[in-house]
């Protein structure tokens, strides 16, 4: 008897499968190039340097960046957020952020508060997960150095009004950091429209790259205020033991994960050809199908906004009487349907939604290769769980 096909619905954690071109690009680099970045004058090393420049440019075009904006490669989105937060903040600074944030923002800010005397104000969201721009305005102070906002929640999928928040900050000296981990590749992200100083993103999620590369987009004037967190070899100015001031070397010490960046380049090209708007529309159709289907099943509570409000393809829900981890394990074991269960590294968001004590929620999240029949299979399996008197 054949086993069920694998239905992967955890793209908010990492995208799978990748486009075939991404697999081919990584293999091509590993088998035929194999050179490090910025550390050689031979043909393959020069090829690597040129490819990295092309990848930075393609990433900048994806977010409508200006010519003098920078793209820094980091090991992850978490590392990019840490660079923006710890590289900018000084003792006595004030930060405005939200309860929507991932721990990759909240934990660095907690550390800065406890170890460096930074004060943090958390702005609430409504019951759907949206942050009101006026609430951000009210939280600002003369000492506010940074405003950090998730573009989209990894729990509810709701897309925050970052353009409206950016407009508010245009009259304030605070720097604006957007965590775009859940939107890059899934939803239009526009540096110019949002007036963001920093945008952090993950290569391995919506940009369809392998694990191992994150990005920090930075305005030139904001980047000048940033202190590098890591010092070391860059392949440049090796006669000096001082960290170079040249960009991007100032912030990219040590060997970059060039295989992952090679895959990122292929992922960006796939997105360029498919079009972010088309992919967002595809995810929107699947989201409507799932949200409406779940709300028709007794004992199921869907978290977050309605299907027609601004949201990415992330849907979290609970089944009354069931632990989300048990359901996730059962879905995989019985149906090979793979969801994320738990608190999603966003405890404040679950506290706000009243789901913290129950262990969080189940989360389905879509990628470019999911289809309506994946949603049909999930809905049928959830209906089976919800109708059972006890765990199947």
One Martini backbone bead per residue (centre of mass of N, CA, C, O) as a GRO file, in nm:
protein
  392
    1UNK     BB    1   0.095   0.037   0.024
    2UNK     BB    2   0.073   0.358  -0.029
    3UNK     BB    3   0.176   0.655   0.064
    4UNK     BB    4   0.118   0.955   0.126
    5UNK     BB    5   0.154   1.252   0.022
    6UNK     BB    6   0.335   1.531   0.064
    7UNK     BB    7   0.212   1.811   0.269
    8UNK     BB    8   0.343   2.131   0.262
    9UNK     BB    9   0.261   2.384   0.545
   10UNK     BB   10   0.570   2.548   0.632
   11UNK     BB   11   0.672   2.830   0.488
   12UNK     BB   12   0.721   3.023   0.738
   13UNK     BB   13   0.981   2.866   0.813
   14UNK     BB   14   1.026   2.711   0.524
   15UNK     BB   15   1.083   2.651   0.205
   16UNK     BB   16   0.884   2.394   0.025
   17UNK     BB   17   0.994   2.365  -0.239
   18UNK     BB   18   1.225   2.441  -0.457
   19UNK     BB   19   1.334   2.549  -0.720
   20UNK     BB   20   1.518   2.392  -0.952
   21UNK     BB   21   1.720   2.630  -0.995
   22UNK     BB   22   1.833   2.623  -0.706
   23UNK     BB   23   1.958   2.345  -0.703
   24UNK     BB   24   2.140   2.392  -0.950
   25UNK     BB   25   2.302   2.632  -0.841
   26UNK     BB   26   2.431   2.494  -0.597
   27UNK     BB   27   2.564   2.262  -0.748
   28UNK     BB   28   2.734   2.431  -0.938
   29UNK     BB   29   2.903   2.564  -0.725
   30UNK     BB   30   3.014   2.310  -0.576
   31UNK     BB   31   3.139   2.170  -0.844
   32UNK     BB   32   3.270   2.445  -1.018
   33UNK     BB   33   3.362   2.669  -0.809
   34UNK     BB   34   3.428   2.694  -0.473
   35UNK     BB   35   3.464   2.994  -0.392
   36UNK     BB   36   3.533   3.261  -0.222
   37UNK     BB   37   3.470   3.573  -0.092
   38UNK     BB   38   3.717   3.817  -0.132
   39UNK     BB   39   3.984   3.577  -0.176
   40UNK     BB   40   4.063   3.640  -0.492
   41UNK     BB   41   4.215   3.649  -0.847
   42UNK     BB   42   4.071   3.433  -0.969
   43UNK     BB   43   3.820   3.340  -1.169
   44UNK     BB   44   3.618   3.226  -0.952
   45UNK     BB   45   3.637   3.463  -0.752
   46UNK     BB   46   3.534   3.675  -0.951
   47UNK     BB   47   3.264   3.538  -1.004
   48UNK     BB   48   3.160   3.566  -0.716
   49UNK     BB   49   3.168   3.873  -0.691
   50UNK     BB   50   2.966   3.923  -0.924
   51UNK     BB   51   2.729   3.758  -0.812
   52UNK     BB   52   2.689   3.922  -0.554
   53UNK     BB   53   2.623   4.186  -0.695
   54UNK     BB   54   2.375   4.080  -0.849
   55UNK     BB   55   2.214   3.995  -0.598
   56UNK     BB   56   2.192   4.267  -0.466
   57UNK     BB   57   2.044   4.404  -0.701
   58UNK     BB   58   1.798   4.213  -0.710
   59UNK     BB   59   1.707   4.270  -0.419
   60UNK     BB   60   1.669   4.578  -0.452
   61UNK     BB   61   1.451   4.560  -0.674
   62UNK     BB   62   1.237   4.408  -0.502
   63UNK     BB   63   1.228   4.687  -0.293
   64UNK     BB   64   1.279   4.960  -0.426
   65UNK     BB   65   1.564   5.062  -0.431
   66UNK     BB   66   1.828   5.255  -0.409
   67UNK     BB   67   2.143   5.304  -0.522
   68UNK     BB   68   2.253   5.381  -0.211
   69UNK     BB   69   2.167   5.126  -0.112
   70UNK     BB   70   2.199   4.844   0.103
   71UNK     BB   71   2.324   4.495   0.098
   72UNK     BB   72   2.335   4.262   0.356
   73UNK     BB   73   2.493   3.976   0.453
   74UNK     BB   74   2.364   3.707   0.648
   75UNK     BB   75   2.286   3.414   0.822
   76UNK     BB   76   2.010   3.574   0.895
   77UNK     BB   77   1.742   3.740   1.007
   78UNK     BB   78   1.830   3.751   1.299
   79UNK     BB   79   2.106   3.882   1.238
   80UNK     BB   80   1.989   4.136   1.104
   81UNK     BB   81   1.831   4.237   1.351
   82UNK     BB   82   2.072   4.252   1.545
   83UNK     BB   83   2.232   4.459   1.385
   84UNK     BB   84   2.020   4.687   1.395
   85UNK     BB   85   1.984   4.698   1.703
   86UNK     BB   86   2.280   4.681   1.830
   87UNK     BB   87   2.412   4.885   1.621
   88UNK     BB   88   2.225   5.139   1.724
   89UNK     BB   89   2.204   5.114   2.021
   90UNK     BB   90   2.198   5.309   2.325
   91UNK     BB   91   2.222   5.428   2.614
   92UNK     BB   92   1.888   5.565   2.673
   93UNK     BB   93   1.721   5.453   2.473
   94UNK     BB   94   1.422   5.435   2.267
   95UNK     BB   95   1.163   5.185   2.199
   96UNK     BB   96   0.935   5.087   1.940
   97UNK     BB   97   0.696   4.827   1.956
   98UNK     BB   98   0.530   4.500   1.937
   99UNK     BB   99   0.326   4.217   2.003
  100UNK     BB  100   0.381   4.082   1.712
  101UNK     BB  101   0.655   3.993   1.755
  102UNK     BB  102   0.934   3.831   1.724
  103UNK     BB  103   1.203   3.708   1.905
  104UNK     BB  104   1.414   3.851   1.707
  105UNK     BB  105   1.322   4.122   1.859
  106UNK     BB  106   1.252   4.084   2.164
  107UNK     BB  107   1.525   3.970   2.271
  108UNK     BB  108   1.720   4.198   2.199
  109UNK     BB  109   1.554   4.409   2.362
  110UNK     BB  110   1.579   4.276   2.635
  111UNK     BB  111   1.884   4.289   2.647
  112UNK     BB  112   1.907   4.599   2.616
  113UNK     BB  113   1.749   4.662   2.874
  114UNK     BB  114   1.928   4.492   3.084
  115UNK     BB  115   2.237   4.581   2.967
  116UNK     BB  116   2.181   4.910   2.842
  117UNK     BB  117   1.924   5.091   2.922
  118UNK     BB  118   1.687   5.028   2.743
  119UNK     BB  119   1.373   5.142   2.634
  120UNK     BB  120   1.050   4.968   2.607
  121UNK     BB  121   0.766   4.987   2.385
  122UNK     BB  122   0.449   4.824   2.370
  123UNK     BB  123   0.231   4.780   2.115
  124UNK     BB  124  -0.075   4.715   2.048
  125UNK     BB  125  -0.337   4.512   1.929
  126UNK     BB  126  -0.584   4.375   1.788
  127UNK     BB  127  -0.780   4.087   1.756
  128UNK     BB  128  -0.645   4.045   1.457
  129UNK     BB  129  -0.331   4.200   1.464
  130UNK     BB  130  -0.348   4.505   1.438
  131UNK     BB  131  -0.178   4.809   1.402
  132UNK     BB  132  -0.200   5.135   1.511
  133UNK     BB  133  -0.045   5.414   1.408
  134UNK     BB  134  -0.137   5.603   1.643
  135UNK     BB  135   0.003   5.429   1.865
  136UNK     BB  136   0.287   5.491   1.771
  137UNK     BB  137   0.276   5.793   1.802
  138UNK     BB  138   0.216   5.792   2.115
  139UNK     BB  139   0.499   5.635   2.186
  140UNK     BB  140   0.662   5.864   2.123
  141UNK     BB  141   0.985   6.019   2.175
  142UNK     BB  142   1.265   6.200   2.187
  143UNK     BB  143   1.436   5.915   2.258
  144UNK     BB  144   1.357   5.779   2.004
  145UNK     BB  145   1.550   5.551   1.796
  146UNK     BB  146   1.334   5.306   1.751
  147UNK     BB  147   1.126   5.132   1.507
  148UNK     BB  148   0.967   4.805   1.534
  149UNK     BB  149   0.818   4.610   1.259
  150UNK     BB  150   0.610   4.378   1.144
  151UNK     BB  151   0.483   4.324   0.841
  152UNK     BB  152   0.417   4.019   0.928
  153UNK     BB  153   0.257   3.778   1.086
  154UNK     BB  154   0.340   3.442   1.195
  155UNK     BB  155   0.034   3.390   1.300
  156UNK     BB  156  -0.196   3.571   1.128
  157UNK     BB  157  -0.078   3.736   0.857
  158UNK     BB  158  -0.088   4.024   0.910
  159UNK     BB  159  -0.063   4.336   0.754
  160UNK     BB  160   0.106   4.610   0.812
  161UNK     BB  161   0.103   4.976   0.811
  162UNK     BB  162   0.402   5.086   0.715
  163UNK     BB  163   0.346   5.344   0.556
  164UNK     BB  164   0.201   5.499   0.785
  165UNK     BB  165   0.437   5.480   0.983
  166UNK     BB  166   0.646   5.621   0.802
  167UNK     BB  167   0.499   5.891   0.790
  168UNK     BB  168   0.523   5.954   1.090
  169UNK     BB  169   0.851   5.931   1.094
  170UNK     BB  170   0.924   6.176   0.906
  171UNK     BB  171   0.896   6.371   1.186
  172UNK     BB  172   1.121   6.172   1.303
  173UNK     BB  173   1.445   6.051   1.408
  174UNK     BB  174   1.369   5.776   1.399
  175UNK     BB  175   1.424   5.457   1.325
  176UNK     BB  176   1.322   5.212   1.070
  177UNK     BB  177   1.217   4.872   1.133
  178UNK     BB  178   1.169   4.587   0.921
  179UNK     BB  179   1.012   4.272   0.944
  180UNK     BB  180   1.031   4.059   0.638
  181UNK     BB  181   1.010   3.745   0.670
  182UNK     BB  182   0.684   3.720   0.561
  183UNK     BB  183   0.711   3.899   0.271
  184UNK     BB  184   0.942   3.822   0.118
  185UNK     BB  185   0.800   3.695  -0.186
  186UNK     BB  186   0.474   3.748  -0.096
  187UNK     BB  187   0.500   4.071  -0.068
  188UNK     BB  188   0.509   4.385  -0.109
  189UNK     BB  189   0.830   4.565  -0.070
  190UNK     BB  190   0.880   4.921  -0.001
  191UNK     BB  191   1.112   5.144   0.076
  192UNK     BB  192   0.993   5.410  -0.023
  193UNK     BB  193   0.697   5.387   0.094
  194UNK     BB  194   0.796   5.319   0.404
  195UNK     BB  195   1.067   5.467   0.498
  196UNK     BB  196   1.285   5.271   0.552
  197UNK     BB  197   1.603   5.200   0.699
  198UNK     BB  198   1.526   4.892   0.771
  199UNK     BB  199   1.543   4.556   0.622
  200UNK     BB  200   1.453   4.229   0.715
  201UNK     BB  201   1.558   3.902   0.583
  202UNK     BB  202   1.491   3.579   0.439
  203UNK     BB  203   1.603   3.349   0.215
  204UNK     BB  204   1.438   3.064   0.296
  205UNK     BB  205   1.166   3.164   0.230
  206UNK     BB  206   1.027   3.362  -0.007
  207UNK     BB  207   1.320   3.350  -0.169
  208UNK     BB  208   1.406   3.028  -0.198
  209UNK     BB  209   1.643   2.963  -0.038
  210UNK     BB  210   1.865   2.847   0.142
  211UNK     BB  211   2.000   2.800   0.416
  212UNK     BB  212   2.224   3.084   0.540
  213UNK     BB  213   2.058   3.356   0.446
  214UNK     BB  214   2.051   3.702   0.495
  215UNK     BB  215   1.898   4.039   0.507
  216UNK     BB  216   2.009   4.393   0.494
  217UNK     BB  217   1.845   4.677   0.445
  218UNK     BB  218   2.000   5.009   0.379
  219UNK     BB  219   2.037   5.321   0.441
  220UNK     BB  220   2.296   5.525   0.418
  221UNK     BB  221   2.238   5.716   0.665
  222UNK     BB  222   2.186   5.476   0.868
  223UNK     BB  223   2.449   5.306   0.835
  224UNK     BB  224   2.640   5.520   0.969
  225UNK     BB  225   2.510   5.439   1.270
  226UNK     BB  226   2.640   5.158   1.248
  227UNK     BB  227   2.764   4.889   1.436
  228UNK     BB  228   2.960   4.637   1.425
  229UNK     BB  229   2.949   4.302   1.569
  230UNK     BB  230   3.172   4.200   1.365
  231UNK     BB  231   3.515   4.105   1.349
  232UNK     BB  232   3.749   4.069   1.061
  233UNK     BB  233   3.775   3.904   0.787
  234UNK     BB  234   3.750   4.045   0.426
  235UNK     BB  235   4.002   4.078   0.209
  236UNK     BB  236   4.057   4.371   0.321
  237UNK     BB  237   4.288   4.563   0.456
  238UNK     BB  238   4.517   4.356   0.584
  239UNK     BB  239   4.731   4.565   0.713
  240UNK     BB  240   4.493   4.603   0.918
  241UNK     BB  241   4.332   4.587   1.257
  242UNK     BB  242   4.101   4.738   1.133
  243UNK     BB  243   3.798   4.795   1.054
  244UNK     BB  244   3.655   4.853   0.776
  245UNK     BB  245   3.456   5.108   0.600
  246UNK     BB  246   3.379   4.949   0.377
  247UNK     BB  247   3.134   4.853   0.148
  248UNK     BB  248   3.033   4.562   0.307
  249UNK     BB  249   3.281   4.484   0.492
  250UNK     BB  250   3.209   4.608   0.773
  251UNK     BB  251   2.955   4.366   0.787
  252UNK     BB  252   3.140   4.102   0.644
  253UNK     BB  253   3.273   3.896   0.828
  254UNK     BB  254   3.382   3.643   0.691
  255UNK     BB  255   3.242   3.380   0.547
  256UNK     BB  256   3.023   3.338   0.321
  257UNK     BB  257   2.726   3.177   0.201
  258UNK     BB  258   2.755   3.112  -0.117
  259UNK     BB  259   2.558   2.883  -0.187
  260UNK     BB  260   2.307   3.036  -0.081
  261UNK     BB  261   2.343   3.285  -0.267
  262UNK     BB  262   2.318   3.132  -0.529
  263UNK     BB  263   2.028   3.043  -0.465
  264UNK     BB  264   1.910   3.326  -0.428
  265UNK     BB  265   1.945   3.419  -0.717
  266UNK     BB  266   1.745   3.208  -0.831
  267UNK     BB  267   1.502   3.293  -0.660
  268UNK     BB  268   1.481   3.586  -0.767
  269UNK     BB  269   1.431   3.502  -1.062
  270UNK     BB  270   1.172   3.349  -1.015
  271UNK     BB  271   1.016   3.594  -0.901
  272UNK     BB  272   1.045   3.776  -1.147
  273UNK     BB  273   0.889   3.586  -1.342
  274UNK     BB  274   0.625   3.544  -1.170
  275UNK     BB  275   0.554   3.749  -0.957
  276UNK     BB  276   0.444   3.881  -0.668
  277UNK     BB  277   0.147   3.940  -0.731
  278UNK     BB  278   0.074   3.652  -0.826
  279UNK     BB  279   0.159   3.503  -0.569
  280UNK     BB  280  -0.030   3.658  -0.379
  281UNK     BB  281  -0.291   3.568  -0.520
  282UNK     BB  282  -0.255   3.268  -0.478
  283UNK     BB  283  -0.248   3.282  -0.165
  284UNK     BB  284  -0.524   3.417  -0.132
  285UNK     BB  285  -0.698   3.184  -0.238
  286UNK     BB  286  -0.603   2.975  -0.027
  287UNK     BB  287  -0.687   3.139   0.222
  288UNK     BB  288  -0.987   3.151   0.168
  289UNK     BB  289  -1.034   2.850   0.154
  290UNK     BB  290  -0.936   2.789   0.446
  291UNK     BB  291  -1.095   2.985   0.623
  292UNK     BB  292  -1.379   2.904   0.528
  293UNK     BB  293  -1.348   2.602   0.593
  294UNK     BB  294  -1.285   2.623   0.898
  295UNK     BB  295  -1.548   2.796   0.979
  296UNK     BB  296  -1.733   2.528   0.904
  297UNK     BB  297  -1.601   2.390   1.152
  298UNK     BB  298  -1.652   2.254   1.428
  299UNK     BB  299  -1.432   2.365   1.694
  300UNK     BB  300  -1.310   2.600   1.520
  301UNK     BB  301  -1.046   2.845   1.549
  302UNK     BB  302  -0.973   3.145   1.391
  303UNK     BB  303  -0.709   3.348   1.346
  304UNK     BB  304  -0.751   3.668   1.280
  305UNK     BB  305  -0.830   3.779   0.994
  306UNK     BB  306  -0.989   3.807   0.733
  307UNK     BB  307  -0.950   3.700   0.407
  308UNK     BB  308  -0.988   4.017   0.285
  309UNK     BB  309  -0.752   4.105   0.435
  310UNK     BB  310  -0.441   4.196   0.504
  311UNK     BB  311  -0.259   3.899   0.398
  312UNK     BB  312  -0.090   3.628   0.423
  313UNK     BB  313  -0.016   3.272   0.388
  314UNK     BB  314  -0.133   3.269   0.709
  315UNK     BB  315  -0.286   3.008   0.924
  316UNK     BB  316  -0.443   3.006   1.238
  317UNK     BB  317  -0.551   2.736   1.469
  318UNK     BB  318  -0.812   2.568   1.657
  319UNK     BB  319  -0.907   2.274   1.850
  320UNK     BB  320  -1.129   2.179   2.052
  321UNK     BB  321  -0.955   1.969   2.289
  322UNK     BB  322  -0.669   2.023   2.150
  323UNK     BB  323  -0.346   1.975   2.103
  324UNK     BB  324  -0.146   2.101   1.860
  325UNK     BB  325   0.080   1.886   1.865
  326UNK     BB  326  -0.101   1.639   1.828
  327UNK     BB  327  -0.224   1.717   1.559
  328UNK     BB  328   0.035   1.744   1.396
  329UNK     BB  329   0.126   1.452   1.436
  330UNK     BB  330  -0.133   1.321   1.317
  331UNK     BB  331  -0.123   1.446   1.033
  332UNK     BB  332   0.147   1.317   0.954
  333UNK     BB  333   0.092   1.016   1.017
  334UNK     BB  334  -0.193   0.991   0.850
  335UNK     BB  335  -0.141   1.231   0.593
  336UNK     BB  336   0.122   1.408   0.541
  337UNK     BB  337   0.059   1.673   0.704
  338UNK     BB  338   0.244   1.989   0.738
  339UNK     BB  339   0.269   2.167   1.035
  340UNK     BB  340   0.263   2.417   1.271
  341UNK     BB  341   0.321   2.409   1.631
  342UNK     BB  342   0.241   2.659   1.875
  343UNK     BB  343   0.420   2.979   1.930
  344UNK     BB  344   0.620   3.083   1.697
  345UNK     BB  345   0.809   3.285   1.851
  346UNK     BB  346   0.518   3.446   1.973
  347UNK     BB  347   0.407   3.501   2.274
  348UNK     BB  348   0.268   3.781   2.270
  349UNK     BB  349   0.057   3.711   2.057
  350UNK     BB  350  -0.076   3.475   2.215
  351UNK     BB  351  -0.152   3.640   2.458
  352UNK     BB  352  -0.342   3.835   2.302
  353UNK     BB  353  -0.524   3.580   2.185
  354UNK     BB  354  -0.550   3.350   2.419
  355UNK     BB  355  -0.321   3.090   2.347
  356UNK     BB  356  -0.097   3.025   2.554
  357UNK     BB  357  -0.220   2.805   2.754
  358UNK     BB  358  -0.281   2.604   2.495
  359UNK     BB  359  -0.002   2.611   2.315
  360UNK     BB  360  -0.144   2.766   2.090
  361UNK     BB  361  -0.115   2.665   1.742
  362UNK     BB  362  -0.204   2.608   1.428
  363UNK     BB  363  -0.005   2.621   1.111
  364UNK     BB  364  -0.060   2.746   0.788
  365UNK     BB  365   0.168   2.771   0.495
  366UNK     BB  366   0.242   2.921   0.188
  367UNK     BB  367   0.354   2.845  -0.138
  368UNK     BB  368   0.413   2.830  -0.485
  369UNK     BB  369   0.332   2.493  -0.476
  370UNK     BB  370   0.058   2.525  -0.385
  371UNK     BB  371  -0.276   2.380  -0.378
  372UNK     BB  372  -0.610   2.325  -0.345
  373UNK     BB  373  -0.575   2.016  -0.269
  374UNK     BB  374  -0.425   2.074  -0.004
  375UNK     BB  375  -0.665   2.207   0.138
  376UNK     BB  376  -0.866   1.979   0.113
  377UNK     BB  377  -0.702   1.777   0.284
  378UNK     BB  378  -0.694   1.944   0.543
  379UNK     BB  379  -0.999   1.980   0.590
  380UNK     BB  380  -1.065   1.680   0.612
  381UNK     BB  381  -0.880   1.623   0.857
  382UNK     BB  382  -1.001   1.833   1.053
  383UNK     BB  383  -1.289   1.724   1.051
  384UNK     BB  384  -1.210   1.455   1.177
  385UNK     BB  385  -1.106   1.565   1.444
  386UNK     BB  386  -1.357   1.742   1.529
  387UNK     BB  387  -1.560   1.478   1.530
  388UNK     BB  388  -1.409   1.359   1.750
  389UNK     BB  389  -1.405   1.250   2.086
  390UNK     BB  390  -1.112   1.157   2.024
  391UNK     BB  391  -0.815   1.070   1.958
  392UNK     BB  392  -0.736   0.879   1.675
   0.00000   0.00000   0.00000
